[in-house]
């Protein structure tokens, strides 16, 4: 790498670090500020990239490959000489202290770290939780615990997504990806509800809570994962083989452990670690615990061997 290339590379990194992007923007929203409204450093309602998008786009430039190797004697209009192939890898967003990132595909938000995953009974949250909602009609009923907050995540083709898609209005961009939001409004049960829609990624999320600030904080933290990172997928509407297919398609390796469980047939998901929706690098191993089938054996699978 030449001195010029090294200088430009260092400059790109320095400016990317100075911009309110990645985990800095998430920390700003989660922690709040005395003189800035939540989200004002991250959202762009005009055309083009948001501030965060521009910063990450800058950091992802092909540094050496985009540097002109010519000098002052080069003729005007002459084709630039391109050399090298080093890239500056975009880092994933980092959750603020006391929070964790969760999402679907490449869209994530920050929720309190103590929130559980899929603590659902008969379709109702039993604790503060992240729920990957199912379209299945349930024959049972359960009364939700009082004061529960929950993040609900579905594919935009889910039946439960339709009303939010209809109500959502353009709310700006994050990393060049258009985001739509619904107003935070009373939900008719003494609490509030608000949603975001990302059509490009076919993702719909909504938050229910007794506190409007909780809803705004979660929705304002929306971020887009860079290439090389994925969220652990799950199919809440299908059998294990459907979830397995989604995990392998996402580039994840699987370590499958089987446990006998009275009253349950084989291939019922008992646990996923990291949990559904967690952010992981592609190629990571996800440990899935299933009820024992006929052979009861534990196995390993790799996306690379598909």
Secondary structure, 3 states (H helix, E strand, C coil): CCHHHHHHHHHHHHHHHHCCCHHHHHHHHHHCCCCCCCCCCCCECCCCCCHHHHHHHHHCCCCHHHCECCCCCCCCCCCCCECCCCCCCCCCCCCCCCEEEEEECCEEEEEECCCEECCEECCEECCCEEEECCCCCCCCCCCCCCCCCEEEEEECCCHHHHHHHHHCEEEEEECCEEEEECCCEECCCCCEEEEEEECCCCEEEEEEECCHHHHHHHHHCCEECCCCEEECCCCCCCCHHHHHHHHHHCCCEEEEEEECCCCCCCCCEEEEECCCCCEEECCCEEEEEEECCCCCCCEEECHHHC
